[in-house]
Amino acid sequence: MVERNHVIITGPVNSGKTTLLYALYSRLDSLGKSIGGISQVMPLPHKIKTDWVWSDQGSGETHVLMSTEQHDDWKIFKRFWYNQSTFDWASALLLKQRSQYEVLTVDEIGPIELSGGGLHDAYSTILHTYNGLLITVVRDNLLEEVLSYFGINKDDVLLIHSQKEKESELRKVVPVE
Protein backbone atom coordinates (compact mmCIF):
# COMPACT_ATOMS: atom_id res chain seq x y z
CA MET A 1 0.00 0.00 0.00
CA VAL A 2 0.97 3.60 -0.51
CA GLU A 3 3.23 5.16 2.14
CA ARG A 4 1.54 8.58 2.01
CA ASN A 5 -1.88 8.98 3.59
CA HIS A 6 -3.30 11.35 0.95
CA VAL A 7 -3.84 10.48 -2.71
CA ILE A 8 -5.12 13.05 -5.19
CA ILE A 9 -6.62 11.86 -8.46
CA THR A 10 -6.33 14.63 -11.04
CA GLY A 11 -7.05 15.24 -14.69
CA PRO A 12 -9.18 17.41 -16.95
CA VAL A 13 -12.98 17.51 -16.94
CA ASN A 14 -14.45 14.24 -18.27
CA SER A 15 -11.05 12.52 -18.42
CA GLY A 16 -11.90 9.51 -16.25
CA LYS A 17 -11.03 10.72 -12.74
CA THR A 18 -14.07 9.03 -11.20
CA THR A 19 -13.52 5.93 -13.34
CA LEU A 20 -9.97 5.74 -11.94
CA LEU A 21 -11.39 6.20 -8.44
CA TYR A 22 -13.77 3.24 -8.94
CA ALA A 23 -10.87 1.08 -10.17
CA LEU A 24 -8.96 2.07 -7.04
CA TYR A 25 -12.00 1.12 -4.92
CA SER A 26 -11.85 -2.35 -6.41
CA ARG A 27 -8.15 -2.75 -5.59
CA LEU A 28 -8.54 -1.46 -2.05
CA ASP A 29 -11.63 -3.62 -1.47
CA SER A 30 -9.70 -6.71 -2.60
CA LEU A 31 -7.21 -5.92 0.19
CA GLY A 32 -10.07 -5.90 2.69
CA LYS A 33 -9.94 -2.12 3.26
CA SER A 34 -13.10 -0.47 4.54
CA ILE A 35 -14.09 2.39 2.23
CA GLY A 36 -16.27 5.37 3.03
CA GLY A 37 -16.79 8.84 1.68
CA ILE A 38 -18.58 10.22 -1.32
CA SER A 39 -18.15 9.75 -5.03
CA GLN A 40 -20.06 10.67 -8.11
CA VAL A 41 -22.41 8.10 -9.57
CA MET A 42 -21.19 7.14 -13.01
CA PRO A 43 -23.63 8.22 -15.74
CA LEU A 44 -24.90 5.80 -18.35
CA PRO A 45 -22.88 5.86 -21.56
CA HIS A 46 -24.24 7.93 -24.44
CA LYS A 47 -26.78 9.73 -22.26
CA ILE A 48 -26.84 13.50 -21.92
CA LYS A 49 -25.74 14.32 -18.39
CA THR A 50 -28.03 16.85 -16.72
CA ASP A 51 -27.68 15.75 -13.08
CA TRP A 52 -24.65 14.98 -10.91
CA VAL A 53 -25.31 12.51 -8.10
CA TRP A 54 -23.21 11.67 -5.06
CA SER A 55 -23.15 8.23 -3.50
CA ASP A 56 -22.22 7.35 0.07
CA GLN A 57 -19.59 4.64 -0.39
CA GLY A 58 -20.45 3.19 3.01
CA SER A 59 -24.18 2.66 2.45
CA GLY A 60 -24.89 3.29 -1.23
CA GLU A 61 -27.33 6.10 -0.38
CA THR A 62 -27.48 8.70 -3.16
CA HIS A 63 -28.38 12.39 -3.37
CA VAL A 64 -28.60 14.71 -6.37
CA LEU A 65 -25.91 17.36 -5.98
CA MET A 66 -26.37 19.59 -8.98
CA SER A 67 -28.14 19.95 -12.27
CA THR A 68 -28.03 21.94 -15.47
CA GLU A 69 -31.81 22.23 -15.15
CA GLN A 70 -33.29 24.96 -12.96
CA HIS A 71 -34.51 24.08 -9.46
CA ASP A 72 -36.20 27.00 -7.74
CA ASP A 73 -35.13 26.01 -4.21
CA TRP A 74 -31.48 25.38 -5.19
CA LYS A 75 -28.59 27.84 -5.48
CA ILE A 76 -27.01 28.79 -8.78
CA PHE A 77 -23.27 28.59 -9.44
CA LYS A 78 -22.14 29.40 -12.97
CA ARG A 79 -24.27 27.20 -15.27
CA PHE A 80 -25.39 24.81 -12.52
CA TRP A 81 -28.04 24.72 -9.85
CA TYR A 82 -26.84 22.94 -6.73
CA ASN A 83 -28.62 21.47 -3.77
CA GLN A 84 -27.18 22.87 -0.53
CA SER A 85 -28.86 20.10 1.46
CA THR A 86 -26.75 17.53 -0.44
CA PHE A 87 -23.58 19.39 0.53
CA ASP A 88 -24.81 19.45 4.15
CA TRP A 89 -25.57 15.69 4.03
CA ALA A 90 -22.15 14.90 2.51
CA SER A 91 -20.28 17.13 4.97
CA ALA A 92 -21.93 15.47 7.98
CA LEU A 93 -21.32 12.04 6.45
CA LEU A 94 -17.61 12.67 5.87
CA LEU A 95 -17.09 13.98 9.39
CA LYS A 96 -18.86 10.95 10.85
CA GLN A 97 -17.09 8.43 8.63
CA ARG A 98 -13.56 9.65 9.37
CA SER A 99 -13.61 7.50 12.51
CA GLN A 100 -15.24 4.48 10.84
CA TYR A 101 -13.29 3.75 7.66
CA GLU A 102 -9.70 3.00 6.69
CA VAL A 103 -10.17 4.83 3.37
CA LEU A 104 -12.17 8.03 2.92
CA THR A 105 -12.92 9.50 -0.51
CA VAL A 106 -13.99 12.97 -1.60
CA ASP A 107 -15.07 13.20 -5.24
CA GLU A 108 -14.47 16.13 -5.81
CA ILE A 109 -13.08 19.39 -4.44
CA GLY A 110 -13.68 22.26 -6.85
CA PRO A 111 -14.67 25.87 -7.39
CA ILE A 112 -17.45 25.91 -4.78
CA GLU A 113 -15.04 24.75 -2.05
CA LEU A 114 -12.46 27.30 -3.24
CA SER A 115 -15.08 29.98 -2.65
CA GLY A 116 -15.64 28.75 0.94
CA GLY A 117 -18.82 26.77 0.25
CA GLY A 118 -19.79 23.18 -0.40
CA LEU A 119 -17.51 20.71 1.39
CA HIS A 120 -15.01 23.41 2.40
CA ASP A 121 -15.42 23.14 6.18
CA ALA A 122 -15.68 19.35 6.32
CA TYR A 123 -12.70 18.89 3.99
CA SER A 124 -10.58 21.33 6.01
CA THR A 125 -11.39 19.37 9.18
CA ILE A 126 -10.67 16.00 7.55
CA LEU A 127 -7.28 17.19 6.31
CA HIS A 128 -6.23 17.85 9.91
CA THR A 129 -7.98 15.03 11.77
CA TYR A 130 -8.26 11.94 9.56
CA ASN A 131 -5.63 9.24 10.08
CA GLY A 132 -6.54 6.82 7.29
CA LEU A 133 -5.98 6.97 3.55
CA LEU A 134 -7.69 10.05 2.11
CA ILE A 135 -8.41 10.02 -1.62
CA THR A 136 -9.43 13.34 -3.15
CA VAL A 137 -10.47 14.07 -6.72
CA VAL A 138 -9.40 17.49 -8.09
CA ARG A 139 -9.45 18.81 -11.67
CA ASP A 140 -5.95 19.43 -12.98
CA ASN A 141 -6.62 23.11 -13.72
CA LEU A 142 -7.54 23.62 -10.04
CA LEU A 143 -4.86 21.42 -8.46
CA GLU A 144 -2.32 24.11 -7.54
CA GLU A 145 -5.08 26.39 -6.25
CA VAL A 146 -6.58 23.59 -4.09
CA LEU A 147 -3.16 22.68 -2.69
CA SER A 148 -2.43 26.31 -1.82
CA TYR A 149 -5.90 27.17 -0.53
CA PHE A 150 -6.11 24.17 1.81
CA GLY A 151 -2.42 24.32 2.83
CA ILE A 152 -1.61 20.91 1.37
CA ASN A 153 2.10 20.29 0.77
CA LYS A 154 2.50 18.70 -2.66
CA ASP A 155 5.32 16.51 -1.28
CA ASP A 156 2.87 15.01 1.23
CA VAL A 157 0.44 13.69 -1.39
CA LEU A 158 0.63 11.04 -4.06
CA LEU A 159 -0.71 12.40 -7.34
CA ILE A 160 -2.23 10.02 -9.85
CA HIS A 161 -3.43 11.21 -13.23
CA SER A 162 -6.49 10.07 -15.13
CA GLN A 163 -4.79 10.62 -18.49
CA LYS A 164 -1.76 8.44 -17.76
CA GLU A 165 -1.67 4.68 -18.21
CA LYS A 166 -4.28 3.40 -15.77
CA GLU A 167 -2.49 0.30 -14.51
CA SER A 168 0.72 2.15 -13.66
CA GLU A 169 -1.24 4.86 -11.84
CA LEU A 170 -3.18 2.27 -9.82
CA ARG A 171 0.06 0.47 -8.89
CA LYS A 172 1.35 3.68 -7.33
CA VAL A 173 -1.36 3.24 -4.68
CA VAL A 174 -1.77 -0.55 -4.56
CA PRO A 175 1.34 -2.30 -5.88
CA VAL A 176 0.78 -5.74 -7.40
CA GLU A 177 2.72 -8.47 -5.59
PATIPA-96313 format. One record per atom (N, C-alpha, C, O, CB): residue in one letter; x, y, z. Coordinates in steps of 0.001 Angstrom, whole numbers, padded with zeros to 6 digits, always signed. Each point is the difference from the previous one (the first is absolute). Glycine has a CB too. Example, Ala and Ser with C-alpha at 12.3 -4.5 7.8 and 13.67 -1.06 7.14 Angstrom:
<pators>
A+013190-005690+007800
A-000890+001190+000000
A+000900+001200+000000
A+001036-000019+000665
A-002928-001154+000581
S+001542+002223-001966
S+000820+001190+000060
S-000770+001090+000730
S+000509+001108+000169
S+000675-001736-002314
</pators>
This chain:
<pators>
M+000847-001195+000000
M-000847+001195+000000
M+000877+001238+000000
M+001175-000044+000367
M-003007-001185+000855
V+001241+002319-001637
V+000683+001277-000097
V+000513+000451+001372
V-000655-000224+001018
V-000793+000830-002986
E+002620+000027+001985
E+000573+000471+001259
E-000641+001315+000459
E-000115+000248+001200
E+002268-001384-001808
R-002566+001968-000336
R-000633+001270+000356
R-001460-000256+000359
R-000594-000979-000452
R+002165+002266-001073
N-002143-000403+002340
N-001387-000226+000407
N-000982+000893-000750
N-001162+000102+000393
N+002000-000768+001845
H-000384+001320-003321
H-000893+000823-000809
H+000335-000209-001470
H+001120+000259-000439
H-001340+001452+002296
V-000770-002184-002611
V+000116-000188-001436
V-000928+001004-000667
V-001151+000155+000410
V+001734-002629-000164
I-000090+003151-001266
I-000845+000891-000789
I-000053-000535-001418
I+001029-000173-000654
I-000446+002177+002099
I-001797-002263-001912
I-000232-000393-001389
I-000298+001281-000759
I-000902+000752+000366
I+000019-003088+000255
T+001644+002581-001681
T-000170+001237-000755
T-000058-000273-001492
T+000439-001045-000478
T+000748+002291+002280
G-001730-000294-002514
G-000122-000071-001448
G-001027+001020-000454
G-000679+000604+000831
G+001314-003050-000840
P-000760+002645-001284
P-000983+000961-000516
P-001448-000475+000207
P-000251-001148+000368
P+001949+001872-002061
V-002620+000180+001450
V-001424-000330+000046
V-000270-001159-000964
V+000499-000011-001126
V-001110+002417+001726
N-000176-003373-000148
N-000418-001151-000813
N+001171-000838-000526
N-000058-000537-001106
N-001940+001856+000465
S+003064-001424+001449
S+001169-000776-000435
S+000087-001368+000665
S+000933-000756-000270
S+000245+002898-000109
G-002136-002474+001243
G+000014-001313+000643
G+000488+000005+001436
G+000429-001037+000506
G-000073+000112-002728
K-000412+002071+002890
K+000442+000062+001408
K-000851-000914+000875
K+000534-000761+000807
K+000247+003127-001150
T-002091-002295+000190
T-000882-000842+000814
T+000121-001462-000409
T-000096-000885+000851
T-001484+002812-000570
T+001788-002195-001556
T+000225-001375-000459
T+001254-000571+000652
T+000008-001154+000428
T-001136+001674-002624
L+002183+000280+002274
L+001235-000420+000671
L-000252-000233+001488
L+000534-000943+000585
L+000827+002233-002266
L-002173-000431+002287
L-000356-000166+001410
L-000714-001335+000215
L+000315-000711+000955
L-000493+003215-000693
Y-000765-002857-001117
Y-000715-001273+000142
Y+000940-001191-000180
Y-000160-001013+000681
Y-001925+002123-001517
A+003056-001007-000062
A+000990-001070-000152
A+000832-000124+001274
A+000345-001103+000422
A-000261+001495-002918
L+000231+000737+003094
L+000755-000010+001253
L-000835-000616+001122
L+000522-000744+000831
L+000749+002792-001573
Y-002572-001736+000765
Y-000897-000644+000980
Y+000119-001515-000088
Y+000113-000683+001019
Y-001703+002629-001164
S+001563-002459-001059
S+000056-001447-000198
S+001289-000586+000564
S-000021-001040+000660
S-001389+001288-002710
R+002522+000415+001792
R+001298-000476+000513
R+000039+000038+001527
R+000443-000948+000648
R+000669+001762-002748
L-001580+000292+002656
L+000034+000142+001458
L-000967-000982+000670
L+000303-000552+001058
L+000314+002981-001323
D-001771-002642-000352
D-000970-000959+000524
D+000580-001412-000010
D-000237-000775+000926
D-001644+002235-001734
S+002639-001798-000232
S+000593-001340-000082
S+001044-000218+001094
S+000325-001140+000333
S-000731+001143-002804
L+000935+001099+003034
L+000926-000093+001131
L-000737-000028+001343
L+000623-000084+001058
L+001093+001285-002429
G-003043-001131+001313
G-000799-000021+001224
G-000116+001349+000681
G-000389+000066+001166
G+001085-002391-000892
K-000367+003404-000973
K-000084+001348+000583
K-001456+000449+000063
K-000770-000226-000933
K+003068+000791+000047
S-002665+000069+001989
S-001340+000571+000112
S+000027+001385-000645
S+000897+000804+000253
S-001394-002111+001895
I-000509+001566-002990
I-000010+001209-000819
I-001266+000805+000265
I-001116-000509-000107
I+002490-000650-001654
G-001173+002415+002106
G-001114+000923+000189
G+000221+001246-000838
G+000923+000067-000811
G-001307-000943+003136
G-000469+001848-002117
G+000112+001253-000724
G-001043+000128-001074
G-000974-000752-000043
G+003375+000756+000515
I-002184+000962-001340
I-000966+000281-001051
I+000681-000044-001355
I+001162+000381-000144
I-002512+001026+001722
S+000609-001876-002562
S+000489+000044-001371
S-001179+000205-000926
S-001148-000278+000344
S+003103-001219+000215
Q-001641+001988-001738
Q-001038+000227-000980
Q-000485-001332-000550
Q+000780-000937-000174
Q+000210+003174-000405
V-002280-002308+000309
V-000575-001172-000636
V+000304+000102-001484
V-000251+001030-000626
V-001595-001243+002377
M+002380-000845-002300
M+000377-000002-001411
M-001263+000072-000866
M-000944-000761+000215
M+003043-000580+000303
P-002118+002250-001492
P-001158+000096-000891
P-000018-001152-000999
P+001022-000641-000242
P-000998+003134+000497
L-001182-002746-000824
L-000097-001012-001044
L+000692+000512-001264
L-000066+001190-000311
L-002112-002062+001286
P+002833-000022-001692
P+000676+000445-001224
P-001004+000534-001022
P-001132-000477-000082
P+002947-001211+000490
H-001396+002660-001165
H-000774+000564-001106
H-001299+000680+000434
H-000909+000180-000811
H+001889-001940-000608
K-001067+002130+002671
K-001155+000749+000497
K+000453+001420+000306
K+001110+000206+000489
K-002187-002305+000476
I+000239+003060-001245
I+000324+001383+000313
I-000068+000166+001510
I-001006-000326+000629
I+000108+001154-002865
K+001981-000316+002806
K+000090+000147+001454
K-000596+001355+000402
K+000509+001057-000375
K+001574-002536+000458
T-003167+001418+000687
T-000612+001236+000497
T+000069+000084+001520
T-000131+001082+000572
T-001392-001071-002551
D+001730-001163+002636
D+000072-000035+001460
D+001296-000664+000440
D+000484-000930-000644
D-002995+000850+000797
W+003068+000572+000958
W+001173-000590+000624
W-000445-000520+001359
W-000592+000733+000792
W+002222+000823-002022
V-001341-002820+001491
V-000503-000691+001182
V+001182-000495+000816
V+000962-000542-000543
V-003081-000142-000663
W+002034+000880+002528
W+001007-000540+000905
W-000526-001252+000669
W-001186-000110+000311
W+002118+002403+000072
S-000029-003233-000168
S-000315-001251+000683
S+000850-000123+001256
S+001199+000280-000018
S-001820-001370-002173
D-000006+000673+003272
D+000704-000336+001230
D+000622-001377-000209
D-000717-000987-000162
D-000869+002384+001627
Q+002908-001468-001464
Q+000682-001262-000255
Q-000203-001012+001121
Q+000198-001198-000203
Q+001477+002457-001115
G-002069-000789+002494
G-000256-000910+001109
G-001344-000695-000099
G-000110-001180+000331
G+001533+002617+001060
S-002458-000718-001844
S-001351-000558-000009
S-000630-000110-001377
S-000962-000748-000178
S+000718+001681+002413
G+000766-000203-003212
G-000608+000010-001325
G-001090+001051-000161
G-000542+000169-001092
G+001065-002567+000953
E-000847+003102+001212
E-001017+001055-000070
E+000447+001067-000992
E+001181+000344-000050
E-001882-000781+002445
T-000236+000962-003187
T+000335+001013-000992
T-000829+001263+000202
T-001113-000030+000524
T+001730-001781-002135
H-000019+002934+001168
H-000667+001308+000029
H+000414+000778-001241
H+001166-000024-000395
H-001224+000043+002942
V-000901+000674-003162
V+000321+000844-001141
V+000710+001245+000520
V-000507+000697+000879
V-001488-001564-002213
L+003168+001132+000784
L+000805+001138+000418
L-000286+001236-000838
L-000254+001080+000533
L+002008-002660+000225
M-001711+001413-002074
M-000209+001159-000849
M-000607-000414-001326
M-000047-001177-000359
M+001963+002334+001459
S-002383-000130-001818
S-000702-000246-001239
S+000209+001172-000944
S+000242+001127+000434
S-001945-002536+000765
T+001610+001134-002484
T-000005+001086-000977
T-001409+000547-000175
T-000194+001034-000638
T+002163-002060-000538
E-002952+000331+001743
E-001389+000447-000066
E-000332+000806+001248
E+000480-000310+001091
E-001115-001702-002486
Q-000173+003029+001236
Q-000339+000903+001101
Q-000834-000700+001073
Q-000932-000747-000297
Q+001012+002662-001307
H+000283-001651+002849
H-000750-000441+001175
H-000194+001245+000856
H+000975+000588+000466
H-000030-002997-000523
D-002167+002808+000263
D-000276+001274+000664
D+000543+000096+001420
D+000358+001089+000447
D-002368-000953-001837
D+002079-001262+002108
D+000458+000042+001391
D+001498-000296+000131
D+000499-000140+001117
D-002789-000558-000414
W+003015+000601-001824
W+001432-000242+000007
W+000744+001293-000297
W-000593+000975-000463
W+000225-003356-000259
K+001667+002384+000990
K+000843+001164-000263
K+000633-000139-001380
K+000198-001108-000497
K+000265+001402+002972
I-000154+000830-003078
I+000641-000039-001312
I+001488+000323+000149
I+000392+000884+000762
I-002564-000209-001892
F+002987-001422+000378
F+001442+000225-000061
F+000410-000225-001447
F-000028-001123-000502
F+000412+000397+002938
K-000004+001805-003092
K+000333-000037-001427
K-001188-000559-000772
K-001086+000576+000059
K+003553-000873+000454
R-002296-000809-001236
R-001114-000539-000799
R-000779-001111+000714
R-000837-000667-000607
R+002146+001246-001424
F-001029-000767+003313
F-000619-001094+000751
F-000884+000509+001138
F+000244+001062+000573
F+001714-002493-001153
W-002971+000661+000883
W-000757+000175+001229
W+000473-001102+000930
W+000107-001156-000409
W-002149+002203-000764
Y+002328-000698+002430
Y+000449-001029+000928
Y-000869-000015+001249
Y-000569+001009+000417
Y+002904-000774-001289
N-002407-001417+001440
N-000843-000273+001147
N+000840+000114+001274
N+000803-000885+000294
N-002297-000634-001684
Q+001315+002586+002132
Q+000777+000217+001221
Q-000219-001130+001007
Q+000914-000352+000746
Q-001066+002828-001120
S-001050-003042+000397
S-000255-001075+000961
S+000842-001241-000307
S+000305-000770+000910
S-002636+001645-000603
T+002711-001082-001568
T+000888-001112-000335
T+001408+000267+000519
T+000658-000907+000508
T-002040+000406-002548
F+001846+001742+001913
F+001300+000347+000581
F-000022-000185+001520
F+000967-000496+000579
F-000566+002137-002455
D-001499-001244+002520
D-000118-000151+001458
D+000024-001480+000392
D+000672-000387+000956
D-001997+002534-000836
W+000579-002974-000873
W-000029-001451+000241
W+001402-000584-000153
W+000464-000749+000859
W-002851+000631-001683
A+003063+000467-000281
A+001335-000554-000265
A+001018+000456+001038
A+000850-000785+000422
A-001396+000733-002854
S+000467+001306+002842
S+000931+000513+001016
S-000160-000762+001311
S+000989-000434+000589
S-001056+002707-001666
A-001157-002435+001532
A-000262-000737+001245
A+000462-001449-000131
A+000576-000560+000933
A-002545+002058-000443
L+001719-002093-001636
L+000395-001380-000258
L+001518-000160+000083
L+000492-000911+000665
L-002516+000621-002124
L+002761+001164+000793
L+001459-000082+000007
L+000565+000156+001407
L+000917-000722+000389
L-000890+001629-002714
L-000571+000029+003078
L+000496+000211+001359
L-000290-001204+000890
L+000812-000349+000857
L-001146+002811-001143
K-000803-003090+000092
K-000345-001200+000769
K+000879-001185-000418
K+000485-000750+000848
K-002859+001584-000621
Q+002571-000993-001524
Q+000701-001175-000514
Q+001502+000019+000239
Q+000650-001039-000107
Q-002408+000890-001589
R+002321+001306+002017
R+001463+000051+000184
R+000462-000890+001147
R+001176-000359+000063
R-001186+002687-000954
S-000889-002690+001793
S+000385-000903+001093
S-000456-001440-000260
S+000216-000872+000840
S-000349+002809+000743
Q-000484-002191-002720
Q-000557-001326-000275
Q+000693-000778-001117
Q-000121-001224-000069
Q-002003+002143+000845
Y+002849-000219-001652
Y+000532-000646-001190
Y+001507+000191-000136
Y+000557+001021+000401
Y-002760-000681-001493
E+002845-001358+000512
E+001442+000075-000255
E+000319+000892-001193
E+001086+000576-000077
E-000839-002862+001034
V-001188+002400-001884
V+000153+000817-001198
V-001202+000931-000081
V-001141-000434+000159
V+002469-001383-001370
L-001072+003087+000964
L-001055+001000-000120
L+000210+000735-001318
L+001104+000459-000291
L-001311-000199+002827
T-000869-000147-003341
T+000119+000629-001311
T-000867+001248-000097
T-001088+000077+000571
T+001575-002312-001570
V+000032+003209+000256
V-000724+001240-000251
V+000088+000269-001509
V+001054+000373-000515
V-000550+000567+002875
D-001609-001132-003042
D-000067+000158-001449
D-001014+001095-000342
D-001162-000352-000204
D+001795-002087-000143
E-000316+003684+000269
E+001298+000594-000150
E+000030+001356+000695
E-001039+000535+000385
E+001371-001759-002555
I+000863+001769+002324
I+000170+001358+000525
I+000181+000923-001197
I+000845-000241-000861
I+000202-000584+003054
G-001859+001898-002238
G+000027+000868-001171
G-000273+001455+000313
G+000262+000466+001109
G-000977-002396-002418
P+000189+002642+000333
P-000194+001445+000129
P-000881+000426+001174
P+000251+001039+000610
P+000039-000940-003040
I-001298-000872+002748
I-000883+000388+001118
I+000776-000043+001314
I-000138+000897+000831
I-001884-001792-002066
E+002836-000140+001427
E+000815-000082+001219
E+001052+001116+000031
E+000316+000525+001068
E-000679-003023-001003
L+000893+002851-001209
L+000999+001076-000071
L-000615+001373+000270
L+000713+000977+000229
L+000576-002348-001869
S-002617+001431+001611
S-000682+001250+000345
S-000537-000049+001435
S-000740+000889+000420
S+000124-000568-002846
G+000998-001373+003181
G-000398-000123+001399
G-001297-000739+000226
G-000458-000092+001139
G+001643+002166-000772
G-001794-002605-001414
G-001272-000712+000137
G+000159-001497-000155
G+001100-000543+000098
G-002253+002547-000957
G+000032-002658+000614
G-000009-001439-000249
G+000608-000804+001127
G-000439+000099+001146
G+000560+000406-003538
L+000882-001298+002080
L+000670-000876+000970
L+001172+000681+000700
L+000756-000655+000718
L-001439-001282-002111
H+000839+003229+001193
H+001162+000729+000512
H+000304-000308+001461
H+001112-000419+000320
H-001633+002207-001942
D-000438-001591+002505
D+000251-000157+001438
D+000302-001450+000368
D+000925-000273+000766
D-002430+002218-000332
A+000723-002871-000982
A+000224-001418+000312
A+001359-000453-000526
A+000729-000709+000693
A-003214+000285-000769
Y+002825+000825-001130
Y+001276-000402-000593
Y+001175+000573+000797
Y+000988-000695+000241
Y-002084+000582-002507
S+000989+001360+002666
S+001053+000612+000822
S+000206-000784+001289
S+001135-000239+000412
S-001688+002487-001377
T-000547-002647+001603
T+000086-000771+001238
T+000626-001368-000245
T+000862-000437+000762
T-002876+001643+000107
I+001584-001877-001927
I+000522-001336-000319
I+001503+000049-000255
I+000736-000886+000435
I-002962+000255-001407
L+002674+001655+000275
L+001435+000119-000288
L+000853+000020+001266
L+001150-000439-000012
L-001739+001678-002060
H+000020-000730+003162
H+000768+000132+001244
H-000310-001071+001045
H+000695-000093+001012
H-000638+002509-001461
T-001094-003224+000214
T-000398-000938+001049
T-000114-001456-000452
T-000110-000888+000846
T-001076+002772+000171
Y+001207-002152-002302
Y-000191-001370-000477
Y+001340-000719-000062
Y+000980+000545-000509
Y-003003+000165-000815
N+002065-001930+001840
N+001248-000758+000065
N+000112-001120-001021
N+001044-000646-000097
N-001001+001194+002473
G-001107-000787-003138
G+000044-001060-001001
G+000495+000512-001334
G+000629+001056-000077
G-002491-002193+001246
L+001578+000385-002222
L+000349+000384-001353
L-001105+000884-000565
L-001135-000447-000168
L+002467-001683-000158
L-001003+003371+000037
L-000940+000953-000587
L+000251+000062-001500
L+001128+000220-000443
L-001237+001132+002594
I-000951-001546-002927
I+000097+000107-001456
I-000907+001153-000432
I-001205-000007+000251
I+001706-002502-000535
T+000106+003491-000367
T-000723+001185-000444
T+000085+000101-001513
T+001045-000272-000590
T-000569+001449+002771
V-001579-000785-002808
V-000026+000239-001435
V+000009+001516-000217
V-000798+000726+000593
V-000468-002915-001050
V+002181+002655-000405
V+000148+001432-000290
V+000321+000152-001485
V+000880-000691-000513
V-000078+001196+002890
R-001498+000381-003066
R+000322+000281-001402
R+001412+000569-000113
R+000441+000762+000860
R-002881-000347-001358
D+003136-000786-000556
D+001398+000422-000149
D+000168+001515-000073
D+001012+000524+000464
D-000590-002663-001630
N-001392+002852+000594
N+000135+001457-000090
N-000229+000692+001342
N+000256+001197+000126
N-001002-001342-002493
L+000269-000591+003365
L-000222+000550+001341
L+000987-000544+001030
L-000001+000439+001150
L-002400-000193-001728
L+003237-001192+000176
L+000865-000709+000953
L+000873+000940+000812
L-000024-000059+001230
L+000028-001868-002774
E+000753+002777+000908
E+000901+000899+000736
E-000781+000928+000927
E+000436+000276+001117
E+001192-000375-003022
E-002774+000575+001445
E-000826+000879+000828
E-000554-000745+001219
E-000028+000556+001098
E-000570+000773-003148
V+000156-002577+001871
V-000503-000807+001114
V+001119-000271+001000
V-000200+000133+001207
V-001516-001193-002719
L+002883+000684+001019
L+001129-000259+000896
L+000321+001241+000826
L+000172-000092+001216
L+000747-001592-002846
S-000838+002818+000996
S+000334+001253+000680
S-001108+000414+000965
S+000268+000332+001155
S+001087+000369-003146
Y-002586-000721+001520
Y-001138+000463+000794
Y-000168-000800+001292
Y-000263+000560+001064
Y-000843+000156-003180
F+001263-002040+002001
F-000197-000871+001165
F+001309-000285+000748
F+000001-000774+000958
F-001943-000255-002146
G+003043+001638+000769
G+001275-000174+000692
G+000550-001403-000105
G+000617-000496+000942
G-001316+002258+000601
I+000484-002414-002681
I+000484-001362-000216
I+001377+000081-000658
I+000159+000636-001042
I-002537-001547+000817
N+003368+000266+000834
N+001343-000049-000556
N+000015-001068-001095
N-000322-001161+000251
N+001377+001926+001955
K-000683-000366-003404
K+000012-000924-001138
K+000878-001221+000256
K-000273-001079-000526
K-000125+003020-000980
D+001456-001780+002313
D+000879-001126+000318
D-000655-001016+000937
D+000482-001124+000138
D+001454+002651-000451
D-003034-001129+000953
D-000695-000890+000935
D-001115-000804-000641
D-000637-000814+000669
D+001188+002416+001102
V-000799-001388-003064
V-001069-000729-000686
V+000581-000816-001149
V+001055+000321-000547
V-002719+001469+001174
L+000959-002831-000967
L+000318-000795-001180
L-000990+000420-001076
L-001208-000168+000167
L+002128-001812+001201
L-000420+002518-002458
L-000852+000410-001114
L-000098-001135-001006
L+001011-000567-000416
L-000366+002983+000746
I-001872-002739-000714
I-000198-000927-001115
I-000876+000712-001024
I-000892+000773+000348
I+001114-002846+001151
H+000053+001793-002764
H-000597+000755-001099
H-000909-000883-000852
H+000365-001111-000385
H+001637+002615+000367
S-003175-000989-000261
S-000976-000766-000770
S+000403-000167-001460
S-000524-000883-000678
S-001227+001716+002214
Q+002663-000014-002034
Q+000387-000107-001403
Q+001281-000811-000209
Q+000449-000170-001133
Q-001553+002359+000761
K+001684-002681+001447
K+001168-000878-000134
K-000475-001446-000037
K-001173-000284+000246
K+002661+001951+000963
E-000587-002564-001513
E-000339-001416-000104
E-000599-000482+001327
E+000638+000065+001051
E+001218-000426-002756
K-003083-000118+001625
K-000787-000316+001196
K+000687-000989+000934
K+000056+000231+001207
K-002078+000208-002547
E+002535-001516+000809
E+000595-001035+000853
E+001196+000537+000787
E+000145-000297+001186
E-000908-001439-002821
S+001610+002517+000987
S+001167+000533+000708
S-000415+001006+001071
S+000639+000085+001049
S+000746-000432-003111
E-002435+001101+001811
E-000495+000952+001005
E-000599-000752+001191
E+000236+000378+001147
E-000695+001329-002961
L-000304-002754+001557
L-000582-000790+001087
L+001081-000671+000845
L-000135-000095+001219
L-001898-000291-002628
R+003106-000079+000765
R+001092-000663+000722
R+000753+000957+000919
R+000656-000439+000945
R-000438-001144-002851
K-000303+002865+001645
K+000622+000964+000909
K-000670-000042+001378
K+000635+000267+001020
K-000047+001198-002988
V-001872-001803+001977
V-000760-000054+001257
V-000034-001409+000561
V+000224-000204+001193
V-001619+002120-001967
V+001116-002888-000080
V-000092-001408+000411
V+000916-000818-000910
V-000424-000477-001052
V-001983+000767+001892
P+003666-000447-000426
P+000933-000781-000817
P-000457-001452-000131
P-000552-000577+000938
P+002418+002083-000203
V-001632-002077-001889
V-000340-001414-000238
V+001175-000827+000486
V+001151+000294-000320
V-002639+000244-001696
E+001194-001577+002791
E+001064-000865+000546
E+000349-001102-000926
E+000873-000812+000308
E-001623+001334+001937
</pators>
